[in-house]
Amino acid sequence: MNFPTPSNWRTWEPNPIVVKELRQAVRSWAVTGMLMVFLAVLFFVTVGFLLGQSFHISPNQALGRDIFQFFLPVLSLVGFVFIPVYVGGRLTAERLEGNVDMLYITTLSAARIIRGKLLCGIYLTVLFFSVCAPFMVFTNLLRGIDLPTVFVLLVIAFLLSILSLQAAIFLSCLPASKGLKLLVGLPAGGFMMSLVGMMTAMAHELMREGVGSRLGTWNFWGPALSLLFIGLLLFGFLHLAAIALISPPSANRALPLRGYVTGAWLLTVVVAVIWAVTEASPWPVLAWSSFTTGVLVLALLISAAEGDDQSVRIRRTIPEFGPKRGLAFFLYSSTAGGLAWTVVLAAATMVFTWLVLDGGLFDWLLALWRAGGTTSGRISHGDLDNFTRFLSTIFLYALAYVLLGLFIYRRFQPHRPPIFAAMTAVALPALWAIVPNLVLFFLNKLSWDALQERQLGNIFNVFAMKDRSFIVDHQLCALALVTIGVVLNLRWFLAQRAAFQPLRRETLPVVPPPSHDRAPV
Protein backbone atom coordinates (compact mmCIF):
# COMPACT_ATOMS: atom_id res chain seq x y z
CA MET A 1 0.00 0.00 0.00
CA ASN A 2 1.34 3.44 -0.93
CA PHE A 3 1.40 5.54 2.24
CA PRO A 4 1.14 9.32 2.03
CA THR A 5 4.42 11.20 2.30
CA PRO A 6 5.24 14.93 2.13
CA SER A 7 6.31 14.45 -1.50
CA ASN A 8 3.27 12.52 -2.82
CA TRP A 9 0.39 13.61 -0.59
CA ARG A 10 -1.29 15.49 -3.44
CA THR A 11 -1.46 12.39 -5.65
CA TRP A 12 -1.96 9.80 -2.89
CA GLU A 13 -5.14 7.76 -2.91
CA PRO A 14 -6.32 4.94 -0.64
CA ASN A 15 -6.28 1.35 -1.74
CA PRO A 16 -9.27 1.01 -4.11
CA ILE A 17 -9.93 -2.54 -2.87
CA VAL A 18 -10.46 -1.17 0.64
CA VAL A 19 -12.90 1.43 -0.64
CA LYS A 20 -14.78 -1.16 -2.71
CA GLU A 21 -14.98 -3.73 0.09
CA LEU A 22 -16.03 -1.24 2.77
CA ARG A 23 -18.79 0.18 0.57
CA GLN A 24 -20.16 -3.29 -0.02
CA ALA A 25 -19.80 -4.18 3.67
CA VAL A 26 -21.82 -1.12 4.65
CA ARG A 27 -24.56 -2.10 2.21
CA SER A 28 -24.49 -5.73 3.30
CA TRP A 29 -27.15 -6.87 5.74
CA ALA A 30 -24.83 -9.63 6.88
CA VAL A 31 -22.36 -7.23 8.51
CA THR A 32 -24.98 -4.77 9.75
CA GLY A 33 -27.24 -7.50 11.06
CA MET A 34 -24.38 -9.32 12.78
CA LEU A 35 -23.23 -6.10 14.41
CA MET A 36 -26.72 -5.36 15.77
CA VAL A 37 -27.15 -8.94 17.01
CA PHE A 38 -23.72 -8.81 18.62
CA LEU A 39 -24.54 -5.54 20.38
CA ALA A 40 -27.91 -6.89 21.54
CA VAL A 41 -26.32 -10.05 22.95
CA LEU A 42 -23.77 -8.03 24.94
CA PHE A 43 -26.44 -5.70 26.32
CA PHE A 44 -29.01 -8.31 27.31
CA VAL A 45 -26.39 -10.63 28.81
CA THR A 46 -25.13 -7.78 30.98
CA VAL A 47 -28.65 -6.88 32.07
CA GLY A 48 -29.44 -10.54 32.71
CA PHE A 49 -26.40 -11.03 34.96
CA LEU A 50 -27.17 -7.85 36.90
CA LEU A 51 -30.83 -8.79 37.37
CA GLY A 52 -29.84 -12.28 38.48
CA GLN A 53 -27.43 -10.81 41.03
CA SER A 54 -30.22 -8.64 42.46
CA PHE A 55 -32.06 -11.77 43.64
CA HIS A 56 -29.09 -12.95 45.73
CA ILE A 57 -28.61 -11.75 49.26
CA SER A 58 -24.82 -11.98 49.33
CA PRO A 59 -22.97 -10.09 46.54
CA ASN A 60 -21.01 -12.10 44.01
CA GLN A 61 -17.37 -11.04 44.29
CA ALA A 62 -16.55 -12.55 40.89
CA LEU A 63 -19.51 -11.18 38.92
CA GLY A 64 -17.25 -9.25 36.52
CA ARG A 65 -15.18 -12.35 35.81
CA ASP A 66 -18.32 -14.40 35.10
CA ILE A 67 -19.61 -11.83 32.62
CA PHE A 68 -16.19 -11.52 30.98
CA GLN A 69 -15.97 -15.29 30.57
CA PHE A 70 -19.23 -15.13 28.61
CA PHE A 71 -18.24 -12.10 26.50
CA LEU A 72 -14.87 -13.45 25.38
CA PRO A 73 -16.15 -16.59 23.56
CA VAL A 74 -18.79 -14.49 21.79
CA LEU A 75 -16.17 -11.99 20.65
CA SER A 76 -13.81 -14.82 19.66
CA LEU A 77 -16.56 -16.46 17.61
CA VAL A 78 -17.03 -13.25 15.64
CA GLY A 79 -13.31 -12.56 15.22
CA PHE A 80 -12.19 -16.11 14.50
CA VAL A 81 -15.11 -17.33 12.40
CA PHE A 82 -17.59 -14.72 11.14
CA ILE A 83 -15.23 -12.04 9.79
CA PRO A 84 -12.74 -14.51 8.19
CA VAL A 85 -15.62 -16.43 6.59
CA TYR A 86 -17.18 -13.20 5.29
CA VAL A 87 -13.94 -11.83 3.79
CA GLY A 88 -12.81 -15.23 2.53
CA GLY A 89 -16.22 -16.00 1.04
CA ARG A 90 -16.25 -12.78 -0.94
CA LEU A 91 -12.74 -13.43 -2.24
CA THR A 92 -13.70 -17.00 -3.19
CA ALA A 93 -16.69 -15.69 -5.17
CA GLU A 94 -14.46 -13.22 -7.01
CA ARG A 95 -11.99 -15.98 -7.87
CA LEU A 96 -14.61 -18.05 -9.73
CA GLU A 97 -14.09 -18.22 -13.47
CA GLY A 98 -17.65 -17.18 -14.29
CA ASN A 99 -17.49 -14.06 -12.15
CA VAL A 100 -15.71 -11.29 -14.07
CA ASP A 101 -14.83 -9.01 -11.20
CA MET A 102 -12.02 -6.66 -10.33
CA LEU A 103 -9.51 -9.48 -9.93
CA TYR A 104 -9.68 -10.24 -13.67
CA ILE A 105 -9.97 -6.77 -15.20
CA THR A 106 -7.95 -4.53 -12.89
CA THR A 107 -4.37 -3.38 -13.37
CA LEU A 108 -3.76 -3.44 -9.62
CA SER A 109 -0.96 -5.67 -8.44
CA ALA A 110 -1.68 -8.88 -6.55
CA ALA A 111 -0.07 -7.41 -3.43
CA ARG A 112 -2.44 -4.41 -3.40
CA ILE A 113 -5.45 -6.68 -3.85
CA ILE A 114 -4.50 -8.94 -0.94
CA ARG A 115 -3.60 -5.97 1.27
CA GLY A 116 -6.92 -4.35 0.43
CA LYS A 117 -8.86 -7.47 1.45
CA LEU A 118 -6.79 -7.74 4.62
CA LEU A 119 -7.25 -4.09 5.58
CA CYS A 120 -11.01 -4.38 5.07
CA GLY A 121 -11.11 -7.40 7.38
CA ILE A 122 -8.97 -5.59 9.96
CA TYR A 123 -11.36 -2.64 9.86
CA LEU A 124 -14.34 -4.92 10.50
CA THR A 125 -12.44 -6.61 13.33
CA VAL A 126 -11.66 -3.25 14.93
CA LEU A 127 -15.33 -2.30 14.54
CA PHE A 128 -16.58 -5.35 16.44
CA PHE A 129 -13.85 -5.07 19.07
CA SER A 130 -14.66 -1.39 19.63
CA VAL A 131 -18.27 -2.37 20.27
CA CYS A 132 -17.30 -5.08 22.76
CA ALA A 133 -14.43 -3.29 24.51
CA PRO A 134 -16.62 -0.96 26.67
CA PHE A 135 -18.65 -3.92 27.94
CA MET A 136 -15.48 -5.82 28.82
CA VAL A 137 -13.92 -2.84 30.59
CA PHE A 138 -17.19 -2.42 32.50
CA THR A 139 -16.71 -5.90 33.99
CA ASN A 140 -13.77 -4.52 35.98
CA LEU A 141 -16.21 -2.41 38.01
CA LEU A 142 -18.12 -5.55 39.01
CA ARG A 143 -15.00 -7.14 40.59
CA GLY A 144 -13.36 -10.45 39.86
CA ILE A 145 -11.05 -9.29 37.06
CA ASP A 146 -8.45 -6.54 36.71
CA LEU A 147 -7.90 -4.17 33.79
CA PRO A 148 -4.45 -5.56 32.77
CA THR A 149 -6.03 -9.00 32.34
CA VAL A 150 -8.85 -7.51 30.26
CA PHE A 151 -6.48 -5.64 27.96
CA VAL A 152 -4.05 -8.56 27.58
CA LEU A 153 -6.85 -10.95 26.65
CA LEU A 154 -8.33 -8.42 24.21
CA VAL A 155 -4.93 -8.00 22.53
CA ILE A 156 -4.48 -11.78 22.26
CA ALA A 157 -7.98 -12.21 20.80
CA PHE A 158 -7.37 -9.37 18.32
CA LEU A 159 -4.05 -10.81 17.11
CA LEU A 160 -5.55 -14.28 16.70
CA SER A 161 -8.44 -12.73 14.76
CA ILE A 162 -6.01 -11.08 12.32
CA LEU A 163 -4.14 -14.38 11.91
CA SER A 164 -7.43 -16.23 11.25
CA LEU A 165 -8.39 -13.55 8.73
CA GLN A 166 -5.13 -13.94 6.83
CA ALA A 167 -5.49 -17.73 6.88
CA ALA A 168 -9.00 -17.42 5.41
CA ILE A 169 -7.68 -15.13 2.64
CA PHE A 170 -4.95 -17.66 1.87
CA LEU A 171 -7.44 -20.55 1.64
CA SER A 172 -9.68 -18.45 -0.63
CA CYS A 173 -6.79 -17.91 -3.05
CA LEU A 174 -6.12 -21.62 -3.55
CA PRO A 175 -6.46 -22.59 -7.24
CA ALA A 176 -9.16 -25.19 -6.70
CA SER A 177 -12.76 -25.80 -7.59
CA LYS A 178 -15.74 -25.05 -5.36
CA GLY A 179 -15.94 -28.61 -4.08
CA LEU A 180 -12.25 -28.85 -3.26
CA LYS A 181 -12.29 -25.47 -1.52
CA LEU A 182 -15.26 -26.63 0.51
CA LEU A 183 -13.39 -29.82 1.37
CA VAL A 184 -10.41 -27.79 2.55
CA GLY A 185 -12.53 -25.14 4.21
CA LEU A 186 -14.50 -27.47 6.47
CA PRO A 187 -11.46 -28.67 8.47
CA ALA A 188 -10.18 -25.08 8.53
CA GLY A 189 -13.54 -23.91 9.87
CA GLY A 190 -13.43 -26.62 12.52
CA PHE A 191 -9.96 -25.48 13.54
CA MET A 192 -11.17 -21.87 13.81
CA MET A 193 -14.03 -23.05 16.00
CA SER A 194 -11.53 -24.92 18.18
CA LEU A 195 -9.60 -21.66 18.57
CA VAL A 196 -12.62 -20.27 20.42
CA GLY A 197 -12.33 -23.06 22.99
CA MET A 198 -8.56 -22.58 23.20
CA MET A 199 -9.05 -18.86 23.78
CA THR A 200 -11.60 -19.55 26.52
CA ALA A 201 -9.29 -22.02 28.26
CA MET A 202 -6.36 -19.60 27.98
CA ALA A 203 -8.46 -16.80 29.45
CA HIS A 204 -9.54 -19.01 32.36
CA GLU A 205 -5.92 -19.93 33.10
CA LEU A 206 -4.67 -16.35 32.87
CA MET A 207 -7.46 -15.07 35.09
CA ARG A 208 -6.75 -17.78 37.62
CA GLU A 209 -3.03 -17.00 37.77
CA GLY A 210 -3.41 -13.23 37.44
CA VAL A 211 -1.77 -11.38 34.57
CA GLY A 212 -1.33 -8.03 36.29
CA SER A 213 1.20 -9.34 38.80
CA ARG A 214 3.30 -10.99 36.06
CA LEU A 215 3.55 -8.12 33.56
CA GLY A 216 6.90 -7.03 34.99
CA THR A 217 8.50 -10.48 34.86
CA TRP A 218 10.30 -12.39 32.11
CA ASN A 219 8.13 -15.44 32.86
CA PHE A 220 5.31 -13.59 31.09
CA TRP A 221 7.15 -11.63 28.41
CA GLY A 222 9.44 -14.47 27.33
CA PRO A 223 6.70 -16.87 26.18
CA ALA A 224 4.51 -13.97 25.04
CA LEU A 225 7.18 -12.49 22.77
CA SER A 226 8.13 -15.92 21.43
CA LEU A 227 4.52 -16.71 20.53
CA LEU A 228 4.14 -13.25 18.99
CA PHE A 229 7.29 -13.87 16.94
CA ILE A 230 5.98 -17.23 15.67
CA GLY A 231 2.59 -15.69 14.90
CA LEU A 232 4.18 -12.86 12.91
CA LEU A 233 6.26 -15.34 10.92
CA LEU A 234 3.17 -17.40 10.13
CA PHE A 235 1.20 -14.28 9.22
CA GLY A 236 3.93 -13.11 6.85
CA PHE A 237 4.15 -16.50 5.18
CA LEU A 238 0.37 -16.72 4.64
CA HIS A 239 0.33 -13.15 3.30
CA LEU A 240 3.11 -13.78 0.77
CA ALA A 241 1.60 -17.14 -0.18
CA ALA A 242 -1.77 -15.52 -0.89
CA ILE A 243 -0.08 -12.91 -3.08
CA ALA A 244 1.79 -15.64 -4.95
CA LEU A 245 -1.38 -17.66 -5.54
CA ILE A 246 -3.22 -14.84 -7.34
CA SER A 247 -0.15 -13.61 -9.22
CA PRO A 248 0.01 -14.47 -12.94
CA PRO A 249 1.81 -17.71 -13.83
CA SER A 250 4.47 -15.76 -15.70
CA ALA A 251 5.56 -13.98 -12.50
CA ASN A 252 8.43 -15.14 -10.32
CA ARG A 253 6.09 -16.25 -7.55
CA ALA A 254 8.58 -18.40 -5.63
CA LEU A 255 11.24 -15.73 -5.10
CA PRO A 256 9.60 -13.79 -2.22
CA LEU A 257 8.37 -16.98 -0.54
CA ARG A 258 11.72 -18.78 -0.63
CA GLY A 259 13.57 -15.69 0.46
CA TYR A 260 11.12 -15.24 3.34
CA VAL A 261 11.36 -18.88 4.43
CA THR A 262 15.16 -18.75 4.32
CA GLY A 263 15.20 -15.65 6.49
CA ALA A 264 12.64 -17.17 8.86
CA TRP A 265 14.81 -20.31 9.08
CA LEU A 266 17.77 -18.24 10.22
CA LEU A 267 15.71 -16.25 12.74
CA THR A 268 14.07 -19.32 14.24
CA VAL A 269 17.48 -20.97 14.61
CA VAL A 270 18.60 -18.06 16.78
CA VAL A 271 15.40 -18.08 18.85
CA ALA A 272 15.56 -21.85 19.39
CA VAL A 273 19.18 -21.69 20.54
CA ILE A 274 18.45 -18.78 22.88
CA TRP A 275 15.57 -20.69 24.47
CA ALA A 276 17.66 -23.86 24.73
CA VAL A 277 20.50 -22.05 26.46
CA THR A 278 18.17 -20.04 28.71
CA GLU A 279 16.24 -23.12 29.83
CA ALA A 280 19.36 -25.31 29.87
CA SER A 281 17.50 -27.92 27.85
CA PRO A 282 17.80 -29.08 24.22
CA TRP A 283 14.04 -29.45 23.79
CA PRO A 284 13.56 -26.08 22.00
CA VAL A 285 16.05 -27.17 19.32
CA LEU A 286 14.26 -30.52 18.98
CA ALA A 287 10.93 -28.73 18.54
CA TRP A 288 12.45 -26.35 15.98
CA SER A 289 13.99 -29.16 13.91
CA SER A 290 10.72 -31.14 13.97
CA PHE A 291 8.64 -28.17 12.81
CA THR A 292 11.22 -27.20 10.18
CA THR A 293 11.25 -30.75 8.77
CA GLY A 294 7.47 -30.67 8.42
CA VAL A 295 7.62 -27.33 6.59
CA LEU A 296 10.32 -28.61 4.24
CA VAL A 297 8.29 -31.74 3.42
CA LEU A 298 5.44 -29.43 2.41
CA ALA A 299 7.92 -27.36 0.39
CA LEU A 300 8.87 -30.48 -1.58
CA LEU A 301 5.28 -30.96 -2.70
CA ILE A 302 4.91 -27.28 -3.61
CA SER A 303 8.13 -27.39 -5.64
CA ALA A 304 6.93 -30.46 -7.54
CA ALA A 305 3.82 -28.54 -8.61
CA GLU A 306 5.68 -25.50 -9.98
CA GLY A 307 6.63 -26.87 -13.39
CA ASP A 308 9.68 -26.53 -15.61
CA ASP A 309 8.69 -23.84 -18.10
CA GLN A 310 10.11 -20.40 -17.31
CA SER A 311 8.45 -17.38 -18.80
CA VAL A 312 10.21 -14.59 -20.62
CA ARG A 313 9.34 -12.37 -17.67
CA ILE A 314 11.40 -14.56 -15.34
CA ARG A 315 14.30 -15.05 -17.74
CA ARG A 316 14.68 -11.30 -18.11
CA THR A 317 15.49 -11.05 -14.39
CA ILE A 318 18.04 -13.90 -14.25
CA PRO A 319 21.44 -12.38 -13.36
CA GLU A 320 24.25 -12.54 -15.87
CA PHE A 321 26.98 -12.98 -13.24
CA GLY A 322 27.80 -16.63 -12.46
CA PRO A 323 27.55 -16.75 -8.61
CA LYS A 324 24.43 -14.59 -8.60
CA ARG A 325 22.85 -16.81 -11.24
CA GLY A 326 23.74 -19.88 -9.20
CA LEU A 327 22.00 -18.39 -6.14
CA ALA A 328 19.01 -17.34 -8.24
CA PHE A 329 18.59 -20.93 -9.44
CA PHE A 330 17.65 -21.95 -5.88
CA LEU A 331 15.24 -19.05 -5.32
CA TYR A 332 13.49 -18.59 -8.68
CA SER A 333 10.32 -20.40 -9.69
CA SER A 334 11.07 -23.87 -11.06
CA THR A 335 10.71 -27.44 -9.88
CA ALA A 336 14.43 -28.21 -10.10
CA GLY A 337 15.44 -25.09 -8.19
CA GLY A 338 12.76 -25.66 -5.58
CA LEU A 339 13.91 -29.22 -4.92
CA ALA A 340 17.55 -28.11 -4.68
CA TRP A 341 16.65 -25.26 -2.28
CA THR A 342 14.62 -27.60 -0.07
CA VAL A 343 17.34 -30.25 0.06
CA VAL A 344 19.97 -27.63 1.01
CA LEU A 345 17.79 -26.28 3.84
CA ALA A 346 17.00 -29.81 5.05
CA ALA A 347 20.69 -30.75 5.07
CA ALA A 348 21.52 -27.57 6.97
CA THR A 349 18.77 -28.36 9.49
CA MET A 350 20.04 -31.89 10.13
CA VAL A 351 23.68 -30.78 10.38
CA PHE A 352 22.84 -27.94 12.75
CA THR A 353 20.69 -30.21 14.92
CA TRP A 354 23.52 -32.69 15.16
CA LEU A 355 26.07 -29.99 15.99
CA VAL A 356 23.91 -28.51 18.74
CA LEU A 357 22.69 -31.71 20.36
CA ASP A 358 25.41 -34.26 19.65
CA GLY A 359 28.44 -32.33 18.42
CA GLY A 360 29.10 -30.46 21.67
CA LEU A 361 27.89 -27.03 20.49
CA PHE A 362 25.03 -26.97 23.00
CA ASP A 363 27.34 -27.76 25.94
CA TRP A 364 29.78 -25.09 24.79
CA LEU A 365 27.03 -22.46 24.50
CA LEU A 366 25.61 -23.45 27.86
CA ALA A 367 29.02 -23.22 29.51
CA LEU A 368 29.52 -19.83 27.91
CA TRP A 369 26.09 -18.65 29.13
CA ARG A 370 26.10 -20.07 32.65
CA ALA A 371 29.80 -20.60 33.23
CA GLY A 372 29.58 -24.38 33.41
CA GLY A 373 26.00 -24.72 34.64
CA THR A 374 24.27 -28.10 34.55
CA THR A 375 21.58 -28.98 32.06
CA SER A 376 18.05 -30.06 32.79
CA GLY A 377 16.07 -32.43 30.68
CA ARG A 378 19.09 -33.76 28.80
CA ILE A 379 18.46 -36.55 26.33
CA SER A 380 20.49 -39.71 26.22
CA HIS A 381 22.72 -40.40 23.23
CA GLY A 382 20.54 -43.27 22.07
CA ASP A 383 17.34 -41.22 22.14
CA LEU A 384 19.08 -38.36 20.36
CA ASP A 385 20.40 -40.67 17.66
CA ASN A 386 16.92 -42.12 17.12
CA PHE A 387 15.47 -38.61 16.92
CA THR A 388 17.86 -37.44 14.22
CA ARG A 389 17.41 -40.70 12.33
CA PHE A 390 13.63 -40.32 12.57
CA LEU A 391 13.61 -36.80 11.12
CA SER A 392 16.09 -37.64 8.36
CA THR A 393 14.10 -40.77 7.43
CA ILE A 394 10.86 -38.81 7.16
CA PHE A 395 12.46 -36.23 4.86
CA LEU A 396 14.25 -38.84 2.75
CA TYR A 397 11.03 -40.77 2.22
CA ALA A 398 9.24 -37.56 1.20
CA LEU A 399 12.06 -36.66 -1.19
CA ALA A 400 11.97 -40.15 -2.72
CA TYR A 401 8.21 -39.99 -3.27
CA VAL A 402 8.52 -36.57 -4.92
CA LEU A 403 11.35 -37.71 -7.22
CA LEU A 404 9.43 -40.81 -8.26
CA GLY A 405 6.29 -38.74 -8.77
CA LEU A 406 8.19 -36.33 -11.02
CA PHE A 407 9.56 -39.19 -13.10
CA ILE A 408 6.08 -40.74 -13.51
CA TYR A 409 4.67 -37.36 -14.47
CA ARG A 410 7.33 -36.59 -17.09
CA ARG A 411 7.39 -40.12 -18.48
CA PHE A 412 3.69 -40.96 -18.70
CA GLN A 413 1.59 -37.79 -18.25
CA PRO A 414 3.65 -34.81 -19.51
CA HIS A 415 0.57 -33.16 -21.05
CA ARG A 416 -1.10 -32.71 -17.67
CA PRO A 417 -0.58 -29.67 -15.39
CA PRO A 418 2.48 -29.79 -13.09
CA ILE A 419 0.28 -30.28 -10.05
CA PHE A 420 -0.19 -33.87 -11.25
CA ALA A 421 3.42 -34.55 -10.14
CA ALA A 422 2.61 -33.41 -6.59
CA MET A 423 -0.59 -35.46 -6.57
CA THR A 424 1.38 -38.51 -7.71
CA ALA A 425 3.91 -37.91 -4.95
CA VAL A 426 1.05 -37.91 -2.42
CA ALA A 427 -0.59 -41.00 -3.93
CA LEU A 428 2.58 -43.12 -3.87
CA PRO A 429 2.94 -43.40 -0.05
CA ALA A 430 -0.80 -43.96 0.24
CA LEU A 431 -0.69 -46.86 -2.21
CA TRP A 432 2.48 -48.20 -0.60
CA ALA A 433 0.71 -48.27 2.77
CA ILE A 434 -2.71 -49.53 1.62
CA VAL A 435 -1.86 -52.28 -0.88
CA PRO A 436 0.31 -54.51 1.40
CA ASN A 437 -2.14 -54.18 4.29
CA LEU A 438 -5.02 -54.88 1.92
CA VAL A 439 -3.31 -58.12 0.89
CA LEU A 440 -2.86 -59.04 4.56
CA PHE A 441 -6.53 -58.30 5.13
CA PHE A 442 -7.65 -60.73 2.43
CA LEU A 443 -5.22 -63.32 3.76
CA ASN A 444 -6.77 -62.82 7.22
CA LYS A 445 -3.39 -61.82 8.67
CA LEU A 446 -4.02 -58.13 9.28
CA SER A 447 -3.69 -57.10 12.94
CA TRP A 448 -2.27 -54.32 15.06
CA ASP A 449 0.91 -56.31 15.47
CA ALA A 450 1.26 -56.52 11.70
CA LEU A 451 0.85 -52.74 11.41
CA GLN A 452 3.54 -52.21 14.04
CA GLU A 453 6.01 -54.51 12.34
CA ARG A 454 8.66 -53.25 9.93
CA GLN A 455 7.24 -52.28 6.49
CA LEU A 456 10.06 -50.85 4.42
CA GLY A 457 9.06 -48.07 2.06
CA ASN A 458 6.00 -47.12 4.14
CA ILE A 459 6.48 -43.68 5.67
CA PHE A 460 3.52 -44.17 8.01
CA ASN A 461 5.15 -47.27 9.45
CA VAL A 462 7.94 -45.06 10.80
CA PHE A 463 5.42 -43.56 13.24
CA ALA A 464 3.73 -46.85 14.15
CA MET A 465 6.73 -49.15 14.66
CA LYS A 466 6.90 -50.89 18.02
CA ASP A 467 10.61 -51.69 17.79
CA ARG A 468 12.39 -48.36 17.27
CA SER A 469 15.63 -50.10 16.30
CA PHE A 470 14.09 -50.75 12.86
CA ILE A 471 14.48 -47.03 12.12
CA VAL A 472 17.95 -47.81 10.72
CA ASP A 473 16.42 -50.19 8.15
CA HIS A 474 13.91 -47.52 7.16
CA GLN A 475 16.66 -44.96 6.77
CA LEU A 476 18.65 -47.26 4.49
CA CYS A 477 15.51 -48.01 2.46
CA ALA A 478 14.76 -44.30 2.13
CA LEU A 479 18.34 -43.65 0.98
CA ALA A 480 18.02 -46.40 -1.64
CA LEU A 481 14.73 -44.92 -2.93
CA VAL A 482 16.27 -41.45 -3.07
CA THR A 483 19.22 -42.84 -5.03
CA ILE A 484 16.86 -44.44 -7.53
CA GLY A 485 14.92 -41.18 -7.83
CA VAL A 486 18.11 -39.17 -8.38
CA VAL A 487 19.29 -41.54 -11.09
CA LEU A 488 15.94 -41.37 -12.88
CA ASN A 489 15.81 -37.56 -12.72
CA LEU A 490 19.50 -36.68 -13.07
CA ARG A 491 19.38 -35.93 -16.80
CA TRP A 492 16.28 -33.80 -16.36
CA PHE A 493 17.84 -31.86 -13.47
CA LEU A 494 21.07 -31.16 -15.37
CA ALA A 495 19.05 -30.01 -18.36
CA GLN A 496 17.03 -27.64 -16.16
CA ARG A 497 20.21 -26.29 -14.60
CA ALA A 498 21.78 -25.70 -18.00
CA ALA A 499 18.60 -24.02 -19.30
CA PHE A 500 18.59 -21.51 -16.43
CA GLN A 501 20.08 -18.69 -18.48
CA PRO A 502 19.13 -15.04 -18.84
CA LEU A 503 17.21 -13.96 -21.90
CA ARG A 504 19.56 -12.70 -24.55
CA ARG A 505 18.29 -10.77 -27.51
CA GLU A 506 19.86 -11.78 -30.78
CA THR A 507 21.68 -8.97 -32.48
CA LEU A 508 20.61 -8.65 -36.09
CA PRO A 509 23.19 -7.66 -38.74
CA VAL A 510 23.18 -4.00 -39.66
CA VAL A 511 21.78 -3.58 -43.18
CA PRO A 512 22.74 -0.33 -44.93
CA PRO A 513 19.82 1.78 -46.08
CA PRO A 514 18.93 1.62 -49.75
CA SER A 515 20.49 4.23 -51.99
CA HIS A 516 18.16 6.85 -53.50
CA ASP A 517 20.48 7.89 -56.29
CA ARG A 518 19.01 7.46 -59.73
CA ALA A 519 20.80 5.32 -62.23
CA PRO A 520 22.24 7.22 -65.20
CA VAL A 521 20.08 7.18 -68.33
BELUR-V830002 format. One line per field, one symbol per residue. psi: psi as a letter, one per 30 degrees, with the letter a starting at -180 (. if undefined). burial: I if it has 9 or more other C-alpha atoms within 8 Angstrom, else O. Layout:
BEGIN
psi = ???
burial = ???
END
This chain:
BEGIN
psi = kjkklffgfegkklkfeeeeeeeeeefkfeeeeeeeeeeeeeeeeeeeeeeefffkekkjfheeeeeefeeeeeeeeeefeeeeeeeeeeeeeffkefjjafffflgkleeeeeeeeeeeeeeeeeeeefefeeeeeffefglfkleeeeeeeeeeeeeeeeeeeeeeeeeffkilleeeeeeefeeeeeeeefeeeeeeeeeeeeeefjeefgfglffefeeeeeeeeeeeeeeeeeeeeeeeegllffliffeeeeeeeeeeeeefeeeeeeeeeefhkgeeeeeeeeeeeeeeeeeeeeefgelfkkleeefffklekeeeeeefeffljleeeeeeeeeeeeeeeeeeeeeeffgfeeeeeeeeeghglllkglkleeeeeeeeeeeeeeeeeeeeeeeeeeeeefefhffllffeeeeeeeeeeeefeeeefeeeefghgkleeefflkjkfjfffeffkejffffeeeeeeeeeeeeeeeefgeeeeeeeeefiklkkkkjkkkkklkkgkkkk.
burial = OOOOOOOOOOOIOOIOIIIOIIOOOIOOOOIIOIIOOOIOOIOOIIOOIOOOIOOOOOOOOIIIIIIIIOIIIOIIIIIIIIIIIOIIIOIIOIIOOOOIOOIOOOOOOIOIIIIIIIIIIIOIIOOIIOIIIOIIIIIIOIIIIIOOIIOIIIOOIIOIIIIIIIIIIIIIIIOOOOOOIOOIIOOOIOOIIOIIIOIIOOIIOIIOOIIOOIOOOOOIIOOOOOOOOOIOIOIOIIIIIIIIIOIOOIIIIIIOIIIIIIOIIOOIIOOIIOIIIOOIIIOIIIOIIIOIIOOIIOIIIIIIIIIOOIOOIIIOOIIOOOOIIOOIIIIIIIIIIIIIIIOOIIOOIIOOIIIIIIOIIIOOIIIOOOOOOOOOOOOOOOOIOIOIIIIIIIIIIIIIIIIIIIIIIOOOOOOOOIIIIIIIIIOIIOOIIOOOIOOIIOOOOIOOOOIIIOOOIIIOIIOOIOOOOIIOOIIOIIIOIIOOIIOIIOOOIOOIIOOIIIOOOOOOOOOOOOOOOOOOO
END
